């Protein structure tokens, strides 16, 4: 009598925890962000920031076009067009400034200064959103800006601040305005509406600036410009997915891995070596923003506990 064959058990799928899924999305976001900024810097010799921003917005609008064209009236339905226009304008100007900074600065230094967006949100939350800002958040923001001062003098001689550094700081401030506008609008608008308005208005706002510095790209450069725009859209999607999948306080530290990726790309592709004060200032900025994120997380958890009680 022949024994029946042993049944082969189906492989079990390993269920990932929300934080692990979020961490993987955030790591992919950091990688795609580094790829985008590397292309910005690589193409910066021949294509100015305004022209690159136009191609980035054009690619994003092209990706979103199928969803917009299904129900165009519903896609742009809003009761507060003024805030949406202001948010898109601030985001467009900030994008052009940040692209210029990435072209002219070492990738690691530009990325480190971009993290000041979280620091700008502290005074904006107090004056614009009328949120209560305690001494812990104020103190952490002050310490973070001291880290910025260290980064702005990487040679240790206290030299003058350059235009690219000022552009990145201004871009971070403008991006913080877009975050504040998002917080105000998402109370009665779906996130897709904000995305559609931002893509459409960003395309319109960058078009005249791109025409002033227009040049026809070669087929190879056109492919890289379109790739840069597509990667930027993927980067946004990965970041949103990461924040949706897990707690923001747990994901914030992983977002800073793009500083490691950008420093690595800058070293191997452009021969950039970050200075000691740049790394020290970046560490101070990261520590202060992480502390702010942790404090906000603890406040939210405390409020939820009180509501349950």
N, C-alpha and C positions, 0 to 999 in steps of 0.2 A: 504494500500500500504506500503510495507516494504522498508525503506530507504536503499540504497546501502551501503555496508560496506565502512568505511573510508579507503582511500589508505594509506598504511604504507610507509612513506618516507624512502628511503635507507639511512643508516648512512653515513654522509659525512666524508671523509678522511681528516684528518688535515695535511696539507702540512708543513713540518718542514723547517725552513730556513737553508741555507747552514751552517751557524755557529753553529746552534743547532745540526745538523747532525754530523758535525765535532767534536763538543764537546762530543757527545755520543761515537763516535769512539775513541776519545782520552781517555775518562774515561775507556772504555773497555781495551784500550792499557795499561793504568796504572794498572788496576786490574790484567791483564794477566802477566805484567812484575813483579808485586809483587809475584804472584803465582810461576813464574819461579824461581825468586831469593830465595824464601822460600824453594823450592825443592832443589836448589843448596846447600843451607846451611844445610838442613836436611840430604842430602846424602853425604855431605862433609866428614863425619867421616870415611866412608868406601871407597869412590871413589874420587881420586884426581882430580884436576881441568882439567888436560889434558884428562883424561878418560871421564869425564862428557862432555867436549867440543866435543869429538869424537861422543858420542851418540847424542848430539844436532845437529851436522852436518849431521850425518847419517839419522836422522829423517827428517831433512829439505830436504835432497837430495831425500829421498823416496817420500816425498810429491810432489816434483817437477818432479819426473821421468816421469810421463805420458806425460807432456808437452815437456820434453826434447826428449823423444823417438819418438815423432811424426815427428820432423824434426831436428835430432841431428846436422847436418851440419849448418843449419840456426840458431839453438839455440846458437851455439858458434862462429858464424861468427863475425870477428873483424879485424880491421886494426891496432890496438894497443894492442897486447897481453901483452907487457911489463908492461903497467900501470895496466892492469887487474890482472896480477900475483902479482905485488907489493901490490895492494889494497887487494887482498885475503890474502896475507901473513901477512900484517899489521893487518887486521881484525882478523885473526886466533890467532896471538900472543896476541892481545888485549883481545880477548874473554877468552883465558886461564888465563891471568892475572886478568881479572875482576872476573872470576869464583873463583879464589883463594882468592881474596879480599872479595867476598861475603861469602865465607866459614869461613874466619877468623875474619871478622869485624862485628860489629852490622849492621843490615840491613839499618837502617836510615842513619848512618854515611857513609856507602859504597855508598848508593844512592846519598847522598849529594855531595860526591866527584866525582861521575860520571857526574854531571852536568857541571864540568869544561871543558867538550868537547867544549862547545860553546865559552869558553874563549880562548882555544888553537887555535880556528879557526881565531882569530883576527890576530896574527902574521903570521899564515900560509897563510891567504888570501893576506897579503902584500908581502911576500917573494916568494910564490909559484905561486899564481894566478895573481900576479902583480896588485891587486886591490888597489885603493886609500883608505887608512885608515886614517880617521881624528882624531883629538884630543879627540873627545867625545868617540869613540870606544876604543881608547887606554886607556883613563882614566877609563872607565868602566871596562876594562879587568884588570887593575892594582888593582882597588878596589876589584874586584872579587877574585883575587889571595890573597889579604889580608884576605878575608873571609876564604880562604883555610888554611892560617896560623892559624887562630883561631880554625878551625876544627881539625887540626893536633895536638893540645894541649888541648884535652878535659878535662884534670885534672887540667888545670890552672897552672901547675908547669913548663911548658916549657920542657917537657921530650923529649927524642929522638923519631924521626919519625920511625914507625915500617915498616917492609917489606910489610904487606898488604896495608898500606896507599900508599906507593911508587908504588906498583903494580897497584892500582886503578888510580893513577895520570898518570902513564905510559900508562895504557890501554886507558884512555881518550884521551891522545895525539895520540895514534895509531888510535883510532876511528875517530879523527878529520882528520887524513891523508886519511882515507877511504871516508870521506865526501868531501874532496877536490878532490880526485880522481873521485868521482861520478860526481861532478860539471864539471870536465874536460871531462869525457867520455859521459855524457848525451847530449853533443852538437851534437854527431854523432852516438850514440848508444841508442837503446831502453832500458828502465829500466830492462826488462826481461833478456836481455843479461848479464847485470851486476849481476843479481840474480843467473842465471845459473852458471856463472863462479865462483862466490863466494861460492855457495853450493858445486860444484864439487871439486874445489881446496881446499876448507876448509876441505872436507872429506879426501882428499889425504894428506894434511899437518898434520892433527891431528892423522892419522892412526899410523905412526911410534912412535909418542909420547905416544899414548894410549897403544901400545904393550909393551913399556918399563915399564909401571905400570899396566899391564893387570891383571884383576881378573874376574872370571866368576860371574856375579851377580845372586842372588837368583831370583826366578820368580817374587816375589813381588817387589824387587829392579829394575829388568828389566822393569817392567810395569811403575814404577815411573820415570826411566830414559827416557823411550820412551815418557811418558807423558810430561816430562820437555822439550824435544825436540819439541814435537808437539805444546805445549803452546808457545814456543819461536817463532815458525813459525807464529802462530796466532797473536802473539804480533806484529810482523813485519807488517803483513797485516793490522791490526787495525790502527797502526801508520800511514802507508801510506794512508789508506782510510781517516783518519782524516785530514791529511795535504792536500789531494786532494780535500776534500769536502769544506774546508773553508780556510780563510786567515791564513797564518802561524803566523802572529803577534797575532791573536786572539786565536790560539790554544796553543801557547807557555806556557801561564800561567796554562792551564789545565794539561799539561804534568807534572807539578811539583806536582800534587796531588799524584803521586806515592810515594813522600816522606812521606805523611800522611799515605798512605796505608802500606808502609814498616815499619814505626814506630809502627803502630798498630799491624802488624803481628809479629814484633820483640818483642813487649811487651807481647802479649798473648801467643805466641808459644815458645819463647826463653828467656823470662824474661829480655829483654833488656830495659834499661831506658836511653834515650839520655841525655847527659850532657848539661848544660847551654851554654857553649862555642860552643859545636857542633851545637846546634840550632841557636845560634847567627851567627856563621860562615856560616851555610846553608842559613840563611836569606840574608846575604850579597851577597853570590854567586848568589842566585836566583834573587835578585834585580838587580844586575849588568848584568846578562844575559838577563833579561827581558828588561832592558834599551837598550842593544845592539840590541835585536830583534826589539824593537820599532823604534829605529833610522834607521835600515835597511828598515823597512816598510815605514817610512816617506820618505826616499830617493827614493825608488821605486815609490811611489805615486807621488812625485814631478817630476820624470823623465817622468812618463806617462802623467801628466798634460802638461808638456812642449812639448811632442810629439804631443798631441792633438792640442795644441795652434799653 
